[in-house]
Amino acid sequence: MPCQAQESRHSFFIDYDHRGRVALPVITWLENAPLWQFVPNERPRYQQETILNGGDIDSWRVEKAKAQWRQAPEGTGNDAFFHLGLECKLAGMNSSQIESVLKEEVRFARAHSIKDRKAQIPSILRNLNG
């Protein structure tokens, strides 16, 4: 049994087990589930050395930023998408590389805001280069 609040009006459990209901198809659920990715908090040592010695792109930082973007809470898409672009810039990417990442990551926007995220890309690039 789920936990019940002391006052029943504060309880939120609703049992949808009635005639005509069927189990959710697993494949459908997996295709529409949020993508949760494990991104370690500590950068591998070899990447730290490459970044410090060669000025290469910090791929660990980019992957962490992608994971954060993909898990952005509802209503934070604008800021989270800009933050992704900023992290790519701080990771050592040039404008065309950042644009490529942003165009690829648009697919992880919520369906109703894909158009907004696509339209946001030129603005992000201008702000990062300005």
Contacts in CASP RR format, 6 or more apart in sequence:
PFRMAT RR
TARGET T0000
AUTHOR 0000-0000-0000
METHOD contacts of the structure
MODEL  1
MPCQAQESRHSFFIDYDHRGRVALPVITWLENAPLWQFVPNERPRYQQET
ILNGGDIDSWRVEKAKAQWRQAPEGTGNDAFFHLGLECKLAGMNSSQIES
VLKEEVRFARAHSIKDRKAQIPSILRNLNG
2 13 0 8 1.000
4 11 0 8 1.000
4 13 0 8 1.000
5 11 0 8 1.000
34 70 0 8 1.000
34 71 0 8 1.000
35 70 0 8 1.000
35 71 0 8 1.000
35 108 0 8 1.000
36 71 0 8 1.000
37 67 0 8 1.000
37 70 0 8 1.000
37 71 0 8 1.000
39 63 0 8 1.000
39 64 0 8 1.000
39 67 0 8 1.000
39 68 0 8 1.000
43 58 0 8 1.000
43 60 0 8 1.000
43 61 0 8 1.000
44 60 0 8 1.000
47 58 0 8 1.000
47 59 0 8 1.000
47 60 0 8 1.000
50 56 0 8 1.000
51 58 0 8 1.000
55 92 0 8 1.000
57 91 0 8 1.000
57 92 0 8 1.000
57 93 0 8 1.000
57 97 0 8 1.000
58 90 0 8 1.000
58 91 0 8 1.000
58 92 0 8 1.000
59 91 0 8 1.000
61 87 0 8 1.000
61 90 0 8 1.000
61 91 0 8 1.000
62 87 0 8 1.000
62 88 0 8 1.000
62 91 0 8 1.000
62 93 0 8 1.000
62 101 0 8 1.000
64 87 0 8 1.000
65 83 0 8 1.000
65 84 0 8 1.000
65 85 0 8 1.000
65 87 0 8 1.000
65 88 0 8 1.000
65 91 0 8 1.000
66 84 0 8 1.000
66 101 0 8 1.000
66 105 0 8 1.000
68 80 0 8 1.000
68 83 0 8 1.000
68 84 0 8 1.000
69 80 0 8 1.000
69 81 0 8 1.000
69 83 0 8 1.000
69 84 0 8 1.000
69 105 0 8 1.000
69 108 0 8 1.000
70 105 0 8 1.000
70 108 0 8 1.000
72 80 0 8 1.000
72 81 0 8 1.000
74 110 0 8 1.000
77 109 0 8 1.000
77 110 0 8 1.000
77 113 0 8 1.000
77 117 0 8 1.000
78 116 0 8 1.000
78 120 0 8 1.000
81 102 0 8 1.000
81 105 0 8 1.000
81 109 0 8 1.000
81 117 0 8 1.000
81 120 0 8 1.000
81 124 0 8 1.000
82 120 0 8 1.000
82 124 0 8 1.000
82 127 0 8 1.000
84 101 0 8 1.000
84 102 0 8 1.000
84 105 0 8 1.000
85 98 0 8 1.000
85 101 0 8 1.000
85 102 0 8 1.000
85 124 0 8 1.000
85 128 0 8 1.000
86 128 0 8 1.000
88 97 0 8 1.000
88 98 0 8 1.000
88 101 0 8 1.000
88 102 0 8 1.000
89 98 0 8 1.000
89 128 0 8 1.000
93 101 0 8 1.000
95 125 0 8 1.000
95 128 0 8 1.000
95 129 0 8 1.000
98 124 0 8 1.000
98 125 0 8 1.000
98 128 0 8 1.000
99 121 0 8 1.000
99 125 0 8 1.000
102 117 0 8 1.000
102 121 0 8 1.000
102 124 0 8 1.000
103 118 0 8 1.000
103 121 0 8 1.000
106 114 0 8 1.000
106 117 0 8 1.000
106 118 0 8 1.000
106 121 0 8 1.000
107 114 0 8 1.000
109 116 0 8 1.000
109 117 0 8 1.000
END
